[in-house]
């Protein structure tokens, strides 16, 4: 461990025992058993530093190769120095480290969203480069509660309210969030107990960011009963419902005589006129995205489905476009294919997709 911290780093005094037992540490990283390698995303904040410390402890008795990466967004003074400090900490733990710089011109709007996209692009790219099978981030229970509330305020669907999953596959790399059941306080406790320094990100106090403003509302909401535990309970129940709905949508897709050929999808769906709307939403969204459709926003998908279901009930033909795809219903047969380049259809934004992939949309993961 480092006995002294570089400028800007807060070295916390030891005040309590390490809150994670050896058995808990083993359970946290058990999903890595047999992995060909894991990349730890460490920003230098207490959450990710604690993850690195615990992972290094676990690695002492494991054959899994660990590596560390820090993304330097270049958005504020001192970010490079902090990344270099993390590199020194990783080296002290015997872990290889790489600084990943976000190059090019920075955006002037939606900064956190664009920075998040850039960060994951860099991290997943580096994981592929070093042959890692897993990417670990230190999102915790407080992050999860904020994410659920953030999505709730934006009218998310069930998938969004389920929050961030513990594990999700992204282009053959598994993104793990092992600390979703633990509070931020517990992770700070790891740094405290081990007398390890960490950084505090000043952007967390910047009221121009929606999450910062939302975080300041949490104490008021808690007084009315909307506590962290209440939000986490909502997330668990939404995840349970999401799992059931996804299973029924999969059964529906499996029952269709659908054909994927030459970049298009065709299936007879005349008998689906009375299928519940939520299941139809998932079926249509899945096929649009399977063909490469992008940014399918829930409200626009709902509008599209209203027209499709009306045509099914009336036994009439119908046309629609969404996410760069054109949809046609003729004689009860649905066809989905990419639009011609000259006439792009409804173009969606990047928020509130109907059925978000892990850590990607519908409120986004916290920075």
Secondary structure, DSSP 8 states (H G I E B T S, - for coil): --SS--TT-EE----S--SS-HHHHHHHTGGGTT-S-EEEE--SBHHHHHHHHHHHHHHTT----EEEEEEE---STTHHHHHHHHHHHHHHTT-EEEEEE--S---SSSHHHHHHHHHHHHHHHHHHHHT-SEEE----HHHHHHHHHHHHHTT--HHHHT---SEEEETTEEEE-TTTTS-HHHHHHHHHHTT-EEB--GGGG-TTSHHHHHHHHHHHHHHTT--HHHHHHHHHHHHHHHHHHHHHHHHHHHHS--EEETTEEEEE-GGGTTS-HHHHHHHHHHHHHHTT----BHHHHHHHHHHHHHHHHHT--EEEEETTEEEEEETTEEEEEE--TTS------SS-BTT--TTTSTT----
